[in-house]
Amino acid sequence: MKIAVFGGTFDPPHLGHFQIAQALLGQLMVDEVWFVPVWQHPLGKSVKHTAHRIEMLRLLIQDEPAMKLELFEVEQGGMSYTYRTMKALQAAHPDDELVFVLGSDNLVSFNKWFEYQLLSEEFKILVYPRAGYAFEPLYPQMVPLHTVPMVATSSTEIRMLLEQGKEVDQLVHPRIGRYIKENAVYAA
């Protein structure tokens, strides 16, 4: 089985994340998509709301049998490093082919990632388009995905809108929108 490992903060998960997973599955690039929420971001990005992020991911994929929630990084605690996660998941699933999913907005800082050379040498990396970010630089085994939707929104943008009391119904799944409101996840 070919499995796309889709890592991120997912704070909150948005329709762009969902559309990329749907496209990977719909275009038969992979058999499953595993969402892997980060525990602690190694490049200093603030990560909060872990229980809420997990529940929102569950809500996002609840009707999608080929989309899974993989809590390896949360269960490990501490700093989350993609290379270590990929190696551990590959060791646990030796008969499967694991590929990593990355937004083009991460390419400019990819050389700052822990063991980035090994990651790109040992695993295929599927790079989806983010608005305003080119497919460069590309490292070994990085495949730009020209046939998937461009993701124009970001979790940061959604959090800012929510903190300003604005609606985000067009940016998140309806179940996630309800969850955010009912639990005041991003209340100002």
PyMOL commands that set and color helices and strands:
alter all, ss='L'
color gray80, all
select helices_A, chain A and resi 15-26+50-61+72-76+82-92+104-112+116-122+155-163+174-183
alter helices_A, ss='H'
color red, helices_A
select strands_A, chain A and resi 2-8+32-37+67-69+97-103+125-128+142-144
alter strands_A, ss='S'
color yellow, strands_A
deselect
rebuild
show_as cartoon
